[in-house]
Amino acid sequence: MFPSKYAPMLFGLILSGLMSFLVSGIATFRATGLVTNFLGLWVGAWLTAWLFAFPVVLVVAPMARRAVQLLIKKEPA
């Protein structure tokens, strides 16, 4: 288990990993079709995408949270 201070970083790691996994799989399939080495191509694309996605998520997530706060209606307490 990790101390709670690592929660934002762990969230970013998991989110970027899952999203890059799905998107790279779809993009690889669209580019190559279901070829014999599809899994290897997908994993290679995923790891490259995750390498970029993780730091981007860490930088962009706070901005996205602020944007959401500006867009939601504040409810009376």
N, C-alpha and C positions, 0 to 999 in steps of 0.2 A: 504494500500500500504506500501511496505517496502522501506527503504532507499537503494540506489544502492550498498552500501558497503556489503549488505547481498546477492547480486546476486549469487555469487559462491555457497554459502551454500544453498540457495533456489533452485538453479539449481540441486545440488546434491540430495536434498531431493525429488524433483519431479522425477528426472531420476531414482534414486534408488527405489522409490516407484513403478513407472510404470514397470521397468524391473523385480523387484522381484515379482510383481503381476503376470505378464505374465509367467515367468519361474516357479514359484511355482504352478501356475494353470496347466501348462503342466506336470510338474513332479508329482503332486498329481493325475491327471487323469491317467497318465501312471502307477502309483503305485496301484491305487485303482479301476480304472474304474469309471463309472458313478453310484456310490452307493447313497443310500438315504441321507446320511449325507455329501455328497461331498462338498457342499458349506462351511460347518463348518470346515471340514478338510482343505480346500483350504485357508480359512481366517486365520486359526491357523498357517499353513505353511507360508503364506505370511507375517504375522506380525513378525514371527521369522526370516524369511529371510531379511525383511526390517531392523530389528534391527541390523543385521550384515552388510547389503549392504550399508547403509547410511554412516557410518564412513569409510568404505573401499573406497567408491566413493570419499569422501573428500580427502583421502590420495592419491589415484591413479590418479585422474583427472589431477593434475598438471604434473605428469610424462607422462601421455598419451598426453597431449598438447605439451610437449617438444619433445616426440617421433615423433609426427606428423610434427612438425617444422623441424626436421632433415630429414624427408622423402619426404617433398614437394620440388618442384623446385621453387627457388626464381625468381620472375618475375622482370624484370627491371622497375624502376619507371617511 
